[in-house]
Amino acid sequence: MSTIATAPAASAARTARPGAALHNFLLYVFVIAGAALTLGLVIYGANYYTLDQAHRALSPKHPYLRPSGVIGIRLGLLGVALFLCLFLYAIRKSWKWLSKVGNSRHWLNFHVILGVLAPVVITFHSSFKFRGLAGIAYWIMIAVAISGFIGRYIYAQIPRSLGAAEVSMKELREESARLAERLKAQEVLAPEDFASLLRLPSPAEVQSMSSQEVLWLMLRFDVARRWGIADLRRKALRSFGGNAVLWGMVRSHHPQVESVIDCLNEEAYLNKKALFLSKAQELFQLWHVVHRPFSYSFVVLASIHIAVVLLLGYF
């Protein structure tokens, strides 16, 4: 019985990137530190944050957790520091010495983590009260964070090499053809079993769609692909007398099945990217037009808020 390579070449290359281990370690440190800080604030401040404004002043934790309190003001300073670090990702393109430090994808990963952690810290700094100018700045910050998630997703739809340069349509089709040949050689699943997973609309249909329709369709295909892969894993394991874990969402210990599943997953993923490539590029350009004004307006309002705090002597 013929088989496919144990894992797609792209996946193997990703794990072999220089500095990947250190990068992943630092990511985990940031995630764990952020989660620990959030959990600690929730545990310590739960009985304070749930009080109404009148009763908060009577709480023994008020001098600590109010926005100008001992902990609150430090959370505000931490939030500002995190946001300053966030903007390093944008300005590194203009600073030649900074652009030579690290990998663009690594910078983007930290940018995303800081984009999650900073709003969380600012939320606790505000003690969940969003009023006045600070409240307006807060909701703009949330809009920036949400648009950042959308931008990160769109960015992931544009295939890139290890050097972060965009991959051409020719390279996509060549890789897809290699995967298709491997799928023809395997005997774990019949072609009709995975035909629906590889079925996509025509390029003409995609080009006629609006930006919102394209974004929704990409999201839908990604979700459907994960469920489709899980279903195929269950079916393949049954034919080999094995059992799936968590409805097939978790990798099994059967190398022959997993090699075919990996190939299918990569083939469906590349076909989707090739189909939506031009639309994803258009969406990414449009996203920049929307994301930047929100970011700049937040900086202006946050700076005014900080200036007022300093002038009034809260710090």
ChimeraX commands (.cxc) that place a marker at each C-alpha (Angstrom):
marker #1 position 0.00,0.00,0.00 radius 0.5
marker #1 position 1.49,3.32,-1.05 radius 0.5
marker #1 position 1.73,6.23,1.32 radius 0.5
marker #1 position 2.44,9.94,1.41 radius 0.5
marker #1 position 5.28,11.79,3.14 radius 0.5
marker #1 position 4.79,12.04,6.89 radius 0.5
marker #1 position 4.13,15.80,6.84 radius 0.5
marker #1 position 3.87,18.50,4.20 radius 0.5
marker #1 position 7.19,20.07,3.27 radius 0.5
marker #1 position 5.93,23.50,4.27 radius 0.5
marker #1 position 5.18,22.35,7.80 radius 0.5
marker #1 position 8.61,20.80,8.17 radius 0.5
marker #1 position 10.27,23.96,6.95 radius 0.5
marker #1 position 8.33,26.08,9.41 radius 0.5
marker #1 position 9.56,24.03,12.35 radius 0.5
marker #1 position 13.14,24.28,11.10 radius 0.5
marker #1 position 13.24,28.08,10.99 radius 0.5
marker #1 position 16.24,29.51,12.84 radius 0.5
marker #1 position 15.26,31.10,16.11 radius 0.5
marker #1 position 11.82,29.45,16.08 radius 0.5
marker #1 position 12.38,27.70,19.42 radius 0.5
marker #1 position 13.37,30.92,21.20 radius 0.5
marker #1 position 10.51,32.77,19.53 radius 0.5
marker #1 position 7.97,30.17,20.64 radius 0.5
marker #1 position 9.39,30.16,24.17 radius 0.5
marker #1 position 9.05,33.95,24.44 radius 0.5
marker #1 position 5.52,33.78,23.07 radius 0.5
marker #1 position 4.58,31.25,25.74 radius 0.5
marker #1 position 6.16,33.44,28.42 radius 0.5
marker #1 position 4.11,36.44,27.28 radius 0.5
marker #1 position 0.91,34.40,27.09 radius 0.5
marker #1 position 1.42,32.80,30.51 radius 0.5
marker #1 position 2.38,36.14,32.11 radius 0.5
marker #1 position -0.67,37.83,30.60 radius 0.5
marker #1 position -2.98,35.02,31.68 radius 0.5
marker #1 position -1.52,35.01,35.21 radius 0.5
marker #1 position -1.94,38.79,35.53 radius 0.5
marker #1 position -5.53,38.63,34.30 radius 0.5
marker #1 position -6.40,35.71,36.58 radius 0.5
marker #1 position -4.79,37.42,39.56 radius 0.5
marker #1 position -6.74,40.64,38.98 radius 0.5
marker #1 position -9.99,38.68,38.56 radius 0.5
marker #1 position -9.47,36.73,41.80 radius 0.5
marker #1 position -8.31,39.73,43.83 radius 0.5
marker #1 position -10.74,42.30,42.43 radius 0.5
marker #1 position -13.90,40.29,41.73 radius 0.5
marker #1 position -15.70,41.52,44.86 radius 0.5
marker #1 position -14.70,45.10,44.01 radius 0.5
marker #1 position -15.40,45.25,40.28 radius 0.5
marker #1 position -18.90,43.85,40.80 radius 0.5
marker #1 position -19.87,46.69,43.18 radius 0.5
marker #1 position -21.73,49.76,41.93 radius 0.5
marker #1 position -19.98,53.11,41.94 radius 0.5
marker #1 position -21.45,54.25,45.28 radius 0.5
marker #1 position -20.38,51.13,47.17 radius 0.5
marker #1 position -16.92,50.96,45.62 radius 0.5
marker #1 position -15.82,54.01,47.62 radius 0.5
marker #1 position -16.56,52.06,50.82 radius 0.5
marker #1 position -14.53,49.02,49.76 radius 0.5
marker #1 position -11.09,48.57,51.40 radius 0.5
marker #1 position -9.79,47.76,47.90 radius 0.5
marker #1 position -10.88,51.13,46.47 radius 0.5
marker #1 position -7.55,52.89,47.17 radius 0.5
marker #1 position -5.81,50.12,45.24 radius 0.5
marker #1 position -8.08,49.23,42.30 radius 0.5
marker #1 position -9.63,52.57,41.30 radius 0.5
marker #1 position -8.06,54.04,38.12 radius 0.5
marker #1 position -5.91,56.43,40.18 radius 0.5
marker #1 position -5.25,53.85,42.92 radius 0.5
marker #1 position -2.00,52.14,43.79 radius 0.5
marker #1 position -2.65,49.20,41.45 radius 0.5
marker #1 position -4.92,51.05,39.02 radius 0.5
marker #1 position -2.37,53.71,38.08 radius 0.5
marker #1 position 0.31,51.08,37.53 radius 0.5
marker #1 position -2.02,49.14,35.27 radius 0.5
marker #1 position -2.51,52.35,33.31 radius 0.5
marker #1 position 1.25,52.80,32.98 radius 0.5
marker #1 position 1.63,49.17,31.92 radius 0.5
marker #1 position -1.13,49.62,29.35 radius 0.5
marker #1 position 0.63,52.68,27.89 radius 0.5
marker #1 position 3.92,50.77,27.74 radius 0.5
marker #1 position 2.24,47.86,25.95 radius 0.5
marker #1 position 0.69,50.20,23.41 radius 0.5
marker #1 position 4.03,51.88,22.77 radius 0.5
marker #1 position 5.49,48.43,22.09 radius 0.5
marker #1 position 2.56,47.72,19.76 radius 0.5
marker #1 position 3.50,50.63,17.51 radius 0.5
marker #1 position 7.06,49.32,17.15 radius 0.5
marker #1 position 5.70,46.82,14.60 radius 0.5
marker #1 position 4.52,49.68,12.37 radius 0.5
marker #1 position 7.52,51.98,12.74 radius 0.5
marker #1 position 10.14,49.23,12.26 radius 0.5
marker #1 position 9.51,49.56,8.52 radius 0.5
marker #1 position 10.75,53.16,8.70 radius 0.5
marker #1 position 13.69,52.53,11.03 radius 0.5
marker #1 position 16.35,50.62,9.10 radius 0.5
marker #1 position 18.22,49.43,12.18 radius 0.5
marker #1 position 15.00,48.06,13.69 radius 0.5
marker #1 position 13.89,46.38,10.47 radius 0.5
marker #1 position 17.03,44.24,10.60 radius 0.5
marker #1 position 16.11,42.87,14.04 radius 0.5
marker #1 position 14.21,39.59,14.00 radius 0.5
marker #1 position 11.69,38.20,11.55 radius 0.5
marker #1 position 8.56,39.99,10.30 radius 0.5
marker #1 position 6.33,37.09,11.27 radius 0.5
marker #1 position 7.83,36.98,14.75 radius 0.5
marker #1 position 7.18,40.68,15.18 radius 0.5
marker #1 position 3.62,40.20,14.01 radius 0.5
marker #1 position 3.01,37.41,16.53 radius 0.5
marker #1 position 4.13,39.62,19.40 radius 0.5
marker #1 position 2.09,42.48,17.93 radius 0.5
marker #1 position -1.02,40.29,18.11 radius 0.5
marker #1 position -0.34,39.16,21.69 radius 0.5
marker #1 position 0.26,42.73,22.84 radius 0.5
marker #1 position -2.88,43.76,20.97 radius 0.5
marker #1 position -4.84,41.34,23.17 radius 0.5
marker #1 position -3.04,42.02,26.44 radius 0.5
marker #1 position -3.06,45.84,26.25 radius 0.5
marker #1 position -6.89,46.20,26.10 radius 0.5
marker #1 position -7.23,43.70,28.97 radius 0.5
marker #1 position -4.82,45.72,31.13 radius 0.5
marker #1 position -6.56,49.00,30.23 radius 0.5
marker #1 position -9.94,47.45,31.06 radius 0.5
marker #1 position -8.78,46.62,34.58 radius 0.5
marker #1 position -7.11,50.05,34.85 radius 0.5
marker #1 position -10.48,51.68,34.13 radius 0.5
marker #1 position -12.09,49.36,36.74 radius 0.5
marker #1 position -14.78,48.57,34.13 radius 0.5
marker #1 position -16.13,52.13,34.10 radius 0.5
marker #1 position -16.06,53.73,30.67 radius 0.5
marker #1 position -17.20,57.33,30.77 radius 0.5
marker #1 position -16.21,60.66,29.28 radius 0.5
marker #1 position -13.17,61.12,27.06 radius 0.5
marker #1 position -11.48,58.05,28.54 radius 0.5
marker #1 position -14.56,56.00,27.68 radius 0.5
marker #1 position -14.49,57.17,24.06 radius 0.5
marker #1 position -10.78,56.31,23.85 radius 0.5
marker #1 position -11.52,52.90,25.38 radius 0.5
marker #1 position -14.16,51.94,22.80 radius 0.5
marker #1 position -11.94,53.14,19.96 radius 0.5
marker #1 position -9.22,50.92,21.44 radius 0.5
marker #1 position -11.63,47.97,21.36 radius 0.5
marker #1 position -12.47,48.76,17.72 radius 0.5
marker #1 position -8.73,48.81,16.94 radius 0.5
marker #1 position -8.26,45.44,18.67 radius 0.5
marker #1 position -11.17,43.84,16.79 radius 0.5
marker #1 position -9.98,45.21,13.46 radius 0.5
marker #1 position -6.52,43.88,14.35 radius 0.5
marker #1 position -7.90,40.35,14.66 radius 0.5
marker #1 position -9.60,40.73,11.28 radius 0.5
marker #1 position -6.38,42.08,9.74 radius 0.5
marker #1 position -4.34,39.20,11.15 radius 0.5
marker #1 position -6.76,36.71,9.63 radius 0.5
marker #1 position -6.64,38.41,6.22 radius 0.5
marker #1 position -2.84,38.58,6.40 radius 0.5
marker #1 position -2.76,34.81,6.95 radius 0.5
marker #1 position -4.72,34.31,3.72 radius 0.5
marker #1 position -1.86,35.75,1.65 radius 0.5
marker #1 position 0.72,32.94,1.25 radius 0.5
marker #1 position 4.28,33.90,2.16 radius 0.5
marker #1 position 7.64,32.24,2.02 radius 0.5
marker #1 position 9.86,31.84,5.07 radius 0.5
marker #1 position 11.29,35.28,4.30 radius 0.5
marker #1 position 7.80,36.78,4.54 radius 0.5
marker #1 position 7.72,37.61,0.82 radius 0.5
marker #1 position 4.43,36.89,-0.92 radius 0.5
marker #1 position 4.33,33.60,-2.80 radius 0.5
marker #1 position 3.30,33.80,-6.46 radius 0.5
marker #1 position 0.26,32.10,-7.94 radius 0.5
marker #1 position 2.61,29.89,-9.96 radius 0.5
marker #1 position 4.30,28.61,-6.79 radius 0.5
marker #1 position 0.91,27.96,-5.21 radius 0.5
marker #1 position -0.27,25.93,-8.17 radius 0.5
marker #1 position 2.98,23.97,-8.36 radius 0.5
marker #1 position 2.73,23.01,-4.68 radius 0.5
marker #1 position -0.95,22.14,-5.12 radius 0.5
marker #1 position -0.10,19.89,-8.09 radius 0.5
marker #1 position 2.55,18.05,-6.03 radius 0.5
marker #1 position 0.03,17.45,-3.24 radius 0.5
marker #1 position -2.59,16.27,-5.75 radius 0.5
marker #1 position -0.16,13.66,-7.09 radius 0.5
marker #1 position 0.46,12.39,-3.57 radius 0.5
marker #1 position -3.26,12.11,-2.95 radius 0.5
marker #1 position -3.66,10.03,-6.10 radius 0.5
marker #1 position -1.00,7.62,-4.83 radius 0.5
marker #1 position -2.58,7.01,-1.42 radius 0.5
marker #1 position -5.05,4.22,-0.68 radius 0.5
marker #1 position -6.25,5.25,2.78 radius 0.5
marker #1 position -9.28,7.23,1.52 radius 0.5
marker #1 position -11.26,6.97,-1.69 radius 0.5
marker #1 position -11.33,10.13,-3.87 radius 0.5
marker #1 position -15.08,10.49,-3.36 radius 0.5
marker #1 position -14.52,10.62,0.41 radius 0.5
marker #1 position -12.64,13.91,0.25 radius 0.5
marker #1 position -14.05,15.41,-2.97 radius 0.5
marker #1 position -16.32,17.77,-1.03 radius 0.5
marker #1 position -13.38,19.03,1.05 radius 0.5
marker #1 position -11.60,20.20,-2.11 radius 0.5
marker #1 position -14.70,21.63,-3.78 radius 0.5
marker #1 position -14.62,25.44,-4.13 radius 0.5
marker #1 position -16.56,28.09,-6.08 radius 0.5
marker #1 position -15.23,29.24,-9.44 radius 0.5
marker #1 position -12.82,32.20,-9.69 radius 0.5
marker #1 position -15.51,34.18,-11.55 radius 0.5
marker #1 position -17.95,33.70,-8.67 radius 0.5
marker #1 position -15.37,34.90,-6.14 radius 0.5
marker #1 position -14.45,37.97,-8.19 radius 0.5
marker #1 position -18.11,39.00,-8.35 radius 0.5
marker #1 position -18.48,38.95,-4.54 radius 0.5
marker #1 position -18.28,41.95,-2.26 radius 0.5
marker #1 position -15.51,42.30,0.34 radius 0.5
marker #1 position -17.86,41.29,3.17 radius 0.5
marker #1 position -19.04,38.21,1.25 radius 0.5
marker #1 position -15.46,37.13,0.52 radius 0.5
marker #1 position -14.38,37.54,4.15 radius 0.5
marker #1 position -17.37,35.55,5.39 radius 0.5
marker #1 position -16.79,32.83,2.78 radius 0.5
marker #1 position -13.12,32.46,3.74 radius 0.5
marker #1 position -14.07,32.10,7.41 radius 0.5
marker #1 position -16.77,29.57,6.55 radius 0.5
marker #1 position -14.39,27.48,4.45 radius 0.5
marker #1 position -11.78,27.45,7.23 radius 0.5
marker #1 position -14.32,26.22,9.79 radius 0.5
marker #1 position -15.76,23.68,7.35 radius 0.5
marker #1 position -12.27,22.41,6.51 radius 0.5
marker #1 position -11.48,21.67,10.16 radius 0.5
marker #1 position -14.72,19.74,10.62 radius 0.5
marker #1 position -14.24,17.98,7.28 radius 0.5
marker #1 position -10.71,16.90,8.24 radius 0.5
marker #1 position -11.99,15.57,11.57 radius 0.5
marker #1 position -14.70,13.57,9.76 radius 0.5
marker #1 position -12.17,12.09,7.34 radius 0.5
marker #1 position -9.85,11.17,10.22 radius 0.5
marker #1 position -12.70,9.28,11.93 radius 0.5
marker #1 position -13.55,7.48,8.71 radius 0.5
marker #1 position -9.94,6.52,7.97 radius 0.5
marker #1 position -9.28,5.31,11.51 radius 0.5
marker #1 position -12.39,3.12,11.45 radius 0.5
marker #1 position -11.12,1.38,8.32 radius 0.5
marker #1 position -7.84,0.65,10.13 radius 0.5
marker #1 position -9.56,-0.51,13.30 radius 0.5
marker #1 position -8.58,2.57,15.32 radius 0.5
marker #1 position -10.56,5.06,17.40 radius 0.5
marker #1 position -10.60,8.85,17.02 radius 0.5
marker #1 position -10.07,11.22,19.95 radius 0.5
marker #1 position -12.41,14.19,20.45 radius 0.5
marker #1 position -14.46,13.33,17.32 radius 0.5
marker #1 position -11.32,13.30,15.17 radius 0.5
marker #1 position -10.18,16.83,16.10 radius 0.5
marker #1 position -6.97,15.46,17.69 radius 0.5
marker #1 position -4.18,13.78,15.73 radius 0.5
marker #1 position -4.01,10.02,16.08 radius 0.5
marker #1 position -0.96,7.76,16.51 radius 0.5
marker #1 position -1.52,6.12,13.12 radius 0.5
marker #1 position 1.25,7.52,10.83 radius 0.5
marker #1 position -0.30,6.29,7.59 radius 0.5
marker #1 position -3.65,7.95,8.30 radius 0.5
marker #1 position -2.08,11.17,9.54 radius 0.5
marker #1 position 0.17,11.50,6.50 radius 0.5
marker #1 position -2.89,11.40,4.23 radius 0.5
marker #1 position -4.84,13.78,6.48 radius 0.5
marker #1 position -1.91,16.24,6.52 radius 0.5
marker #1 position -1.72,16.16,2.75 radius 0.5
marker #1 position -5.46,16.70,2.37 radius 0.5
marker #1 position -5.46,19.55,4.85 radius 0.5
marker #1 position -2.57,21.25,3.05 radius 0.5
marker #1 position -4.18,20.72,-0.36 radius 0.5
marker #1 position -7.51,22.22,0.73 radius 0.5
marker #1 position -5.69,25.08,2.45 radius 0.5
marker #1 position -3.57,25.95,-0.60 radius 0.5
marker #1 position -6.50,25.68,-3.01 radius 0.5
marker #1 position -8.49,28.11,-0.89 radius 0.5
marker #1 position -5.58,30.54,-0.71 radius 0.5
marker #1 position -5.01,30.39,-4.47 radius 0.5
marker #1 position -8.69,31.03,-5.14 radius 0.5
marker #1 position -8.97,34.00,-2.78 radius 0.5
marker #1 position -5.46,35.42,-3.28 radius 0.5
marker #1 position -6.34,38.54,-5.27 radius 0.5
marker #1 position -9.40,39.27,-3.10 radius 0.5
marker #1 position -7.37,38.79,0.08 radius 0.5
marker #1 position -4.80,41.29,-1.17 radius 0.5
marker #1 position -7.58,43.80,-1.89 radius 0.5
marker #1 position -9.10,43.20,1.55 radius 0.5
marker #1 position -5.73,43.72,3.22 radius 0.5
marker #1 position -5.25,47.07,1.48 radius 0.5
marker #1 position -8.78,48.12,2.49 radius 0.5
marker #1 position -8.12,46.99,6.06 radius 0.5
marker #1 position -5.10,49.31,6.29 radius 0.5
marker #1 position -7.31,52.25,5.26 radius 0.5
marker #1 position -9.73,51.47,8.11 radius 0.5
marker #1 position -7.31,50.31,10.81 radius 0.5
marker #1 position -4.85,53.19,10.74 radius 0.5
marker #1 position -7.29,56.08,11.38 radius 0.5
marker #1 position -8.74,54.19,14.37 radius 0.5
marker #1 position -5.22,53.63,15.71 radius 0.5
marker #1 position -4.19,57.27,15.30 radius 0.5
marker #1 position -7.40,58.60,16.82 radius 0.5
marker #1 position -6.91,56.32,19.83 radius 0.5
marker #1 position -3.36,57.65,20.29 radius 0.5
marker #1 position -4.63,61.25,20.24 radius 0.5
marker #1 position -7.45,60.60,22.74 radius 0.5
marker #1 position -5.23,58.49,25.01 radius 0.5
marker #1 position -2.58,61.23,25.00 radius 0.5
marker #1 position -5.20,63.83,25.98 radius 0.5
marker #1 position -6.41,61.53,28.77 radius 0.5
marker #1 position -2.87,61.09,30.10 radius 0.5
marker #1 position -2.22,64.83,29.92 radius 0.5
marker #1 position -5.41,65.57,31.89 radius 0.5
marker #1 position -4.48,62.97,34.51 radius 0.5
marker #1 position -1.06,64.56,34.93 radius 0.5
marker #1 position -2.44,68.10,35.09 radius 0.5
marker #1 position -5.02,67.15,37.71 radius 0.5
marker #1 position -2.33,65.51,39.82 radius 0.5
marker #1 position -3.79,61.97,39.89 radius 0.5
marker #1 position -0.38,60.52,39.11 radius 0.5
marker link #1:1,2 radius 0.2
marker link #1:2,3 radius 0.2
marker link #1:3,4 radius 0.2
marker link #1:4,5 radius 0.2
marker link #1:5,6 radius 0.2
marker link #1:6,7 radius 0.2
marker link #1:7,8 radius 0.2
marker link #1:8,9 radius 0.2
marker link #1:9,10 radius 0.2
marker link #1:10,11 radius 0.2
marker link #1:11,12 radius 0.2
marker link #1:12,13 radius 0.2
marker link #1:13,14 radius 0.2
marker link #1:14,15 radius 0.2
marker link #1:15,16 radius 0.2
marker link #1:16,17 radius 0.2
marker link #1:17,18 radius 0.2
marker link #1:18,19 radius 0.2
marker link #1:19,20 radius 0.2
marker link #1:20,21 radius 0.2
marker link #1:21,22 radius 0.2
marker link #1:22,23 radius 0.2
marker link #1:23,24 radius 0.2
marker link #1:24,25 radius 0.2
marker link #1:25,26 radius 0.2
marker link #1:26,27 radius 0.2
marker link #1:27,28 radius 0.2
marker link #1:28,29 radius 0.2
marker link #1:29,30 radius 0.2
marker link #1:30,31 radius 0.2
marker link #1:31,32 radius 0.2
marker link #1:32,33 radius 0.2
marker link #1:33,34 radius 0.2
marker link #1:34,35 radius 0.2
marker link #1:35,36 radius 0.2
marker link #1:36,37 radius 0.2
marker link #1:37,38 radius 0.2
marker link #1:38,39 radius 0.2
marker link #1:39,40 radius 0.2
marker link #1:40,41 radius 0.2
marker link #1:41,42 radius 0.2
marker link #1:42,43 radius 0.2
marker link #1:43,44 radius 0.2
marker link #1:44,45 radius 0.2
marker link #1:45,46 radius 0.2
marker link #1:46,47 radius 0.2
marker link #1:47,48 radius 0.2
marker link #1:48,49 radius 0.2
marker link #1:49,50 radius 0.2
marker link #1:50,51 radius 0.2
marker link #1:51,52 radius 0.2
marker link #1:52,53 radius 0.2
marker link #1:53,54 radius 0.2
marker link #1:54,55 radius 0.2
marker link #1:55,56 radius 0.2
marker link #1:56,57 radius 0.2
marker link #1:57,58 radius 0.2
marker link #1:58,59 radius 0.2
marker link #1:59,60 radius 0.2
marker link #1:60,61 radius 0.2
marker link #1:61,62 radius 0.2
marker link #1:62,63 radius 0.2
marker link #1:63,64 radius 0.2
marker link #1:64,65 radius 0.2
marker link #1:65,66 radius 0.2
marker link #1:66,67 radius 0.2
marker link #1:67,68 radius 0.2
marker link #1:68,69 radius 0.2
marker link #1:69,70 radius 0.2
marker link #1:70,71 radius 0.2
marker link #1:71,72 radius 0.2
marker link #1:72,73 radius 0.2
marker link #1:73,74 radius 0.2
marker link #1:74,75 radius 0.2
marker link #1:75,76 radius 0.2
marker link #1:76,77 radius 0.2
marker link #1:77,78 radius 0.2
marker link #1:78,79 radius 0.2
marker link #1:79,80 radius 0.2
marker link #1:80,81 radius 0.2
marker link #1:81,82 radius 0.2
marker link #1:82,83 radius 0.2
marker link #1:83,84 radius 0.2
marker link #1:84,85 radius 0.2
marker link #1:85,86 radius 0.2
marker link #1:86,87 radius 0.2
marker link #1:87,88 radius 0.2
marker link #1:88,89 radius 0.2
marker link #1:89,90 radius 0.2
marker link #1:90,91 radius 0.2
marker link #1:91,92 radius 0.2
marker link #1:92,93 radius 0.2
marker link #1:93,94 radius 0.2
marker link #1:94,95 radius 0.2
marker link #1:95,96 radius 0.2
marker link #1:96,97 radius 0.2
marker link #1:97,98 radius 0.2
marker link #1:98,99 radius 0.2
marker link #1:99,100 radius 0.2
marker link #1:100,101 radius 0.2
marker link #1:101,102 radius 0.2
marker link #1:102,103 radius 0.2
marker link #1:103,104 radius 0.2
marker link #1:104,105 radius 0.2
marker link #1:105,106 radius 0.2
marker link #1:106,107 radius 0.2
marker link #1:107,108 radius 0.2
marker link #1:108,109 radius 0.2
marker link #1:109,110 radius 0.2
marker link #1:110,111 radius 0.2
marker link #1:111,112 radius 0.2
marker link #1:112,113 radius 0.2
marker link #1:113,114 radius 0.2
marker link #1:114,115 radius 0.2
marker link #1:115,116 radius 0.2
marker link #1:116,117 radius 0.2
marker link #1:117,118 radius 0.2
marker link #1:118,119 radius 0.2
marker link #1:119,120 radius 0.2
marker link #1:120,121 radius 0.2
marker link #1:121,122 radius 0.2
marker link #1:122,123 radius 0.2
marker link #1:123,124 radius 0.2
marker link #1:124,125 radius 0.2
marker link #1:125,126 radius 0.2
marker link #1:126,127 radius 0.2
marker link #1:127,128 radius 0.2
marker link #1:128,129 radius 0.2
marker link #1:129,130 radius 0.2
marker link #1:130,131 radius 0.2
marker link #1:131,132 radius 0.2
marker link #1:132,133 radius 0.2
marker link #1:133,134 radius 0.2
marker link #1:134,135 radius 0.2
marker link #1:135,136 radius 0.2
marker link #1:136,137 radius 0.2
marker link #1:137,138 radius 0.2
marker link #1:138,139 radius 0.2
marker link #1:139,140 radius 0.2
marker link #1:140,141 radius 0.2
marker link #1:141,142 radius 0.2
marker link #1:142,143 radius 0.2
marker link #1:143,144 radius 0.2
marker link #1:144,145 radius 0.2
marker link #1:145,146 radius 0.2
marker link #1:146,147 radius 0.2
marker link #1:147,148 radius 0.2
marker link #1:148,149 radius 0.2
marker link #1:149,150 radius 0.2
marker link #1:150,151 radius 0.2
marker link #1:151,152 radius 0.2
marker link #1:152,153 radius 0.2
marker link #1:153,154 radius 0.2
marker link #1:154,155 radius 0.2
marker link #1:155,156 radius 0.2
marker link #1:156,157 radius 0.2
marker link #1:157,158 radius 0.2
marker link #1:158,159 radius 0.2
marker link #1:159,160 radius 0.2
marker link #1:160,161 radius 0.2
marker link #1:161,162 radius 0.2
marker link #1:162,163 radius 0.2
marker link #1:163,164 radius 0.2
marker link #1:164,165 radius 0.2
marker link #1:165,166 radius 0.2
marker link #1:166,167 radius 0.2
marker link #1:167,168 radius 0.2
marker link #1:168,169 radius 0.2
marker link #1:169,170 radius 0.2
marker link #1:170,171 radius 0.2
marker link #1:171,172 radius 0.2
marker link #1:172,173 radius 0.2
marker link #1:173,174 radius 0.2
marker link #1:174,175 radius 0.2
marker link #1:175,176 radius 0.2
marker link #1:176,177 radius 0.2
marker link #1:177,178 radius 0.2
marker link #1:178,179 radius 0.2
marker link #1:179,180 radius 0.2
marker link #1:180,181 radius 0.2
marker link #1:181,182 radius 0.2
marker link #1:182,183 radius 0.2
marker link #1:183,184 radius 0.2
marker link #1:184,185 radius 0.2
marker link #1:185,186 radius 0.2
marker link #1:186,187 radius 0.2
marker link #1:187,188 radius 0.2
marker link #1:188,189 radius 0.2
marker link #1:189,190 radius 0.2
marker link #1:190,191 radius 0.2
marker link #1:191,192 radius 0.2
marker link #1:192,193 radius 0.2
marker link #1:193,194 radius 0.2
marker link #1:194,195 radius 0.2
marker link #1:195,196 radius 0.2
marker link #1:196,197 radius 0.2
marker link #1:197,198 radius 0.2
marker link #1:198,199 radius 0.2
marker link #1:199,200 radius 0.2
marker link #1:200,201 radius 0.2
marker link #1:201,202 radius 0.2
marker link #1:202,203 radius 0.2
marker link #1:203,204 radius 0.2
marker link #1:204,205 radius 0.2
marker link #1:205,206 radius 0.2
marker link #1:206,207 radius 0.2
marker link #1:207,208 radius 0.2
marker link #1:208,209 radius 0.2
marker link #1:209,210 radius 0.2
marker link #1:210,211 radius 0.2
marker link #1:211,212 radius 0.2
marker link #1:212,213 radius 0.2
marker link #1:213,214 radius 0.2
marker link #1:214,215 radius 0.2
marker link #1:215,216 radius 0.2
marker link #1:216,217 radius 0.2
marker link #1:217,218 radius 0.2
marker link #1:218,219 radius 0.2
marker link #1:219,220 radius 0.2
marker link #1:220,221 radius 0.2
marker link #1:221,222 radius 0.2
marker link #1:222,223 radius 0.2
marker link #1:223,224 radius 0.2
marker link #1:224,225 radius 0.2
marker link #1:225,226 radius 0.2
marker link #1:226,227 radius 0.2
marker link #1:227,228 radius 0.2
marker link #1:228,229 radius 0.2
marker link #1:229,230 radius 0.2
marker link #1:230,231 radius 0.2
marker link #1:231,232 radius 0.2
marker link #1:232,233 radius 0.2
marker link #1:233,234 radius 0.2
marker link #1:234,235 radius 0.2
marker link #1:235,236 radius 0.2
marker link #1:236,237 radius 0.2
marker link #1:237,238 radius 0.2
marker link #1:238,239 radius 0.2
marker link #1:239,240 radius 0.2
marker link #1:240,241 radius 0.2
marker link #1:241,242 radius 0.2
marker link #1:242,243 radius 0.2
marker link #1:243,244 radius 0.2
marker link #1:244,245 radius 0.2
marker link #1:245,246 radius 0.2
marker link #1:246,247 radius 0.2
marker link #1:247,248 radius 0.2
marker link #1:248,249 radius 0.2
marker link #1:249,250 radius 0.2
marker link #1:250,251 radius 0.2
marker link #1:251,252 radius 0.2
marker link #1:252,253 radius 0.2
marker link #1:253,254 radius 0.2
marker link #1:254,255 radius 0.2
marker link #1:255,256 radius 0.2
marker link #1:256,257 radius 0.2
marker link #1:257,258 radius 0.2
marker link #1:258,259 radius 0.2
marker link #1:259,260 radius 0.2
marker link #1:260,261 radius 0.2
marker link #1:261,262 radius 0.2
marker link #1:262,263 radius 0.2
marker link #1:263,264 radius 0.2
marker link #1:264,265 radius 0.2
marker link #1:265,266 radius 0.2
marker link #1:266,267 radius 0.2
marker link #1:267,268 radius 0.2
marker link #1:268,269 radius 0.2
marker link #1:269,270 radius 0.2
marker link #1:270,271 radius 0.2
marker link #1:271,272 radius 0.2
marker link #1:272,273 radius 0.2
marker link #1:273,274 radius 0.2
marker link #1:274,275 radius 0.2
marker link #1:275,276 radius 0.2
marker link #1:276,277 radius 0.2
marker link #1:277,278 radius 0.2
marker link #1:278,279 radius 0.2
marker link #1:279,280 radius 0.2
marker link #1:280,281 radius 0.2
marker link #1:281,282 radius 0.2
marker link #1:282,283 radius 0.2
marker link #1:283,284 radius 0.2
marker link #1:284,285 radius 0.2
marker link #1:285,286 radius 0.2
marker link #1:286,287 radius 0.2
marker link #1:287,288 radius 0.2
marker link #1:288,289 radius 0.2
marker link #1:289,290 radius 0.2
marker link #1:290,291 radius 0.2
marker link #1:291,292 radius 0.2
marker link #1:292,293 radius 0.2
marker link #1:293,294 radius 0.2
marker link #1:294,295 radius 0.2
marker link #1:295,296 radius 0.2
marker link #1:296,297 radius 0.2
marker link #1:297,298 radius 0.2
marker link #1:298,299 radius 0.2
marker link #1:299,300 radius 0.2
marker link #1:300,301 radius 0.2
marker link #1:301,302 radius 0.2
marker link #1:302,303 radius 0.2
marker link #1:303,304 radius 0.2
marker link #1:304,305 radius 0.2
marker link #1:305,306 radius 0.2
marker link #1:306,307 radius 0.2
marker link #1:307,308 radius 0.2
marker link #1:308,309 radius 0.2
marker link #1:309,310 radius 0.2
marker link #1:310,311 radius 0.2
marker link #1:311,312 radius 0.2
marker link #1:312,313 radius 0.2
marker link #1:313,314 radius 0.2
marker link #1:314,315 radius 0.2
view
